[in-house]
């Protein structure tokens, strides 16, 4: 294989399995695309077909170990497994971008699900961001987002009263807007009940994260010109 990747520009993709470490030298962007399920030309991914046990030392993995563990002697296929199942060493630029993306995802999750327990209304995203700064929240680039959110909520509470709520909301939609409103309703949460009335109007009960209540009303009323009847049936 003639590679399009320069060794000096490559980063390490590493898989630890069966008590051993296997490494390949890769282009960071292309390897991340491959790991994400994209179809990528391996000439744009690998700097070489060599499988290392320690690339910094130049130690190559023994062929018999590769065959035994990966059940093939095709280095391209082995490299794909290392990349897709292992960890890719990120460049400083990628690490910064990935960390910022994870931070935005966490902020959005808290905004969508969290409410002020005193008012049961969501906190504006800027208020949550300010609380992040005050609490000096640090995002772990490797840790699962959902696990981090639980810890972050505990850190935020002394500064920002917040709790996660699920709400069941009943919407009564006039007949002339019932069909148009379906895509909006389904985009917000799980539909528990859907009942068409004799006059053509639609009654639905929707289960949504508490922080989305105001967004739901805004979007559904935009479609129905403010003629929707809404009622919160349950909060938990």
C-alpha positions in Angstrom: 0.0 0.0 0.0 1.3 3.4 -0.9 0.3 5.8 1.9 -0.7 9.4 1.5 0.2 10.0 5.2 3.6 11.2 6.3 5.0 9.4 9.3 6.2 12.7 10.8 2.6 14.0 10.8 1.0 10.8 12.1 -0.4 10.1 15.6 -0.7 6.8 17.4 -3.8 4.6 17.4 -3.5 2.0 20.2 -5.5 -1.1 21.2 -4.7 -3.0 24.4 -6.1 -6.5 24.4 -5.1 -10.0 25.7 -2.5 -8.3 27.9 -0.7 -6.8 24.9 -0.5 -3.4 23.2 -0.8 -2.9 19.5 -0.2 0.4 17.7 -0.4 1.9 14.2 0.6 5.3 12.9 -2.4 7.2 11.5 -3.7 10.5 10.2 -5.8 11.9 13.1 -8.6 13.2 11.0 -9.0 10.2 8.8 -8.7 7.7 11.7 -11.4 9.5 13.6 -13.7 9.3 10.5 -13.0 5.6 10.3 -13.7 5.1 14.0 -16.9 7.0 13.5 -18.1 4.5 10.9 -17.2 6.3 7.7 -15.9 4.6 4.7 -12.3 5.9 4.4 -9.5 4.9 2.0 -6.8 3.3 4.2 -4.1 5.1 2.1 -5.4 8.3 3.8 -5.5 6.7 7.2 -2.3 4.7 7.7 1.2 6.1 7.5 2.4 2.5 7.1 1.1 -1.0 7.4 3.4 -1.8 10.2 1.8 -3.0 13.4 3.9 -2.1 16.5 4.0 -3.2 20.1 5.7 0.1 20.8 5.9 2.6 17.9 8.1 5.1 19.8 10.7 2.4 20.3 10.1 1.0 16.8 9.2 -2.4 18.3 7.0 -4.4 15.9 4.3 -6.8 17.1 5.2 -10.5 16.4 3.3 -12.0 13.5 2.3 -15.0 15.5 0.7 -12.8 18.1 -1.2 -10.9 15.5 -2.5 -14.0 13.8 -3.5 -15.5 17.2 -5.3 -12.4 18.5 -6.8 -10.9 15.4 -7.3 -14.2 13.5 -5.8 -12.8 10.3 -2.4 -11.8 9.0 -3.7 -9.0 6.9 -2.2 -5.9 8.4 -4.8 -3.6 6.9 -7.6 -5.4 8.5 -5.7 -5.6 11.8 -5.1 -1.8 11.6 -8.8 -1.2 11.1 -9.6 -3.2 14.3 -7.0 -1.3 16.2 -8.4 2.1 15.1 -12.1 1.2 15.5 -11.8 -0.6 18.9 -8.8 1.3 20.3 -7.9 4.8 21.3 -6.6 7.5 18.9 -4.0 9.9 20.2 -5.5 13.3 19.5 -3.6 16.4 18.4 -3.8 19.4 20.7 -6.2 21.0 18.2 -8.4 17.9 18.1 -8.3 17.6 21.9 -9.4 21.2 22.4 -12.2 20.9 19.8 -13.4 17.6 21.3 -13.4 19.1 24.8 -15.4 22.1 23.7 -17.9 19.9 21.9 -18.3 17.7 25.0 -18.8 20.9 27.2 -21.5 22.1 24.8 -23.2 18.6 25.0 -23.2 18.7 28.8 -24.5 22.2 28.9 -27.3 21.3 26.5 -28.2 18.2 28.5 -28.4 20.2 31.7 -30.5 22.9 30.0 -32.9 20.3 28.4 -33.4 18.3 31.6 -32.8 20.6 34.5 -35.2 23.1 36.0 -35.3 25.5 38.9 -37.0 23.5 41.7 -38.6 26.7 43.0 -40.3 27.6 39.7 -40.1 24.4 37.7 -38.9 26.5 34.8 -35.6 25.8 32.9 -32.5 27.9 33.6 -31.3 30.0 30.6 -28.2 28.5 29.0 -26.2 31.6 29.9 -27.1 31.2 33.5 -25.8 27.6 33.5 -22.6 28.7 31.7 -22.0 31.4 34.4 -22.6 28.8 37.1 -20.0 26.6 35.3 -17.5 29.4 35.6 -18.2 30.1 39.2 -18.0 26.4 40.2 -14.9 26.0 38.1 -16.3 23.0 36.4 -13.8 20.9 34.5 -14.8 18.5 31.7 -13.2 15.1 31.4 -12.5 14.4 27.8 -12.6 10.7 28.3 -15.4 10.2 30.8 -19.0 9.4 29.7 -21.1 12.5 29.4 -24.0 11.1 31.5 -21.7 10.2 34.3 -20.2 13.6 34.3 -23.5 15.4 34.3 -24.5 13.7 37.6 -21.3 14.9 39.2 -21.5 18.4 37.7 -25.1 18.9 39.0 -23.8 18.3 42.5 -21.1 20.9 42.0 -23.6 23.4 40.6 -26.3 23.1 43.3 -24.6 25.4 45.9 -24.6 28.1 43.2 -27.6 27.3 41.1 -30.7 25.5 42.4 -31.4 22.8 39.9 -32.9 19.4 39.5 -33.8 17.1 36.7 -37.6 16.6 36.0 -39.7 14.7 33.6 -43.1 16.2 32.8 -46.2 14.8 31.3 -48.0 17.5 29.3 -51.4 17.2 27.7 -51.9 19.2 24.5 -55.2 19.8 22.8 -54.8 20.9 19.2 -57.5 22.3 17.0 -58.5 20.2 14.0 -57.0 22.6 11.4 -53.6 22.3 12.9 -53.6 18.7 14.1 -51.8 17.1 11.2 -49.2 19.9 10.9 -48.3 19.7 14.5 -47.3 16.0 14.5 -43.7 16.5 13.6 -43.2 19.1 16.3 -44.8 17.0 19.0 -42.7 13.9 18.2 -39.5 15.9 18.1 -39.8 16.8 21.8 -40.3 13.5 23.6 -42.3 10.3 24.0 -46.0 10.3 23.1 -47.9 8.5 25.8 -51.4 9.1 24.5 -52.8 10.2 21.1 -56.6 10.6 20.8 -58.5 12.1 17.9 -61.8 13.8 19.0 -65.1 13.8 17.1 -64.6 17.4 16.0 -61.2 16.5 14.4 -59.1 18.0 17.2 -56.2 16.0 18.6 -55.4 15.4 22.3 -51.9 14.1 23.1 -50.0 13.4 26.3 -46.3 13.9 25.9 -43.5 13.0 28.2 -40.6 15.4 27.9 -37.5 16.6 29.9 -38.6 19.4 32.2 -36.3 22.0 30.7 -38.0 21.7 27.3 -41.5 22.8 28.4 -41.2 26.4 27.3 -39.5 25.4 24.0 -42.4 23.0 23.4 -45.0 25.7 23.9 -43.1 28.2 21.7 -42.8 25.7 18.8 -46.3 24.2 18.9 -47.9 27.6 19.2 -45.9 28.9 16.3 -47.5 26.1 14.2 -51.0 26.5 15.7 -51.0 30.3 15.9 -51.4 30.2 19.7 -54.5 28.1 19.8 -53.2 25.1 21.7 -54.4 24.2 25.1 -51.7 22.9 27.4 -51.8 21.3 30.8 -49.1 19.7 32.9 -50.5 16.4 34.2 -47.5 15.2 36.2 -44.0 16.1 37.3 -41.5 13.6 38.5 
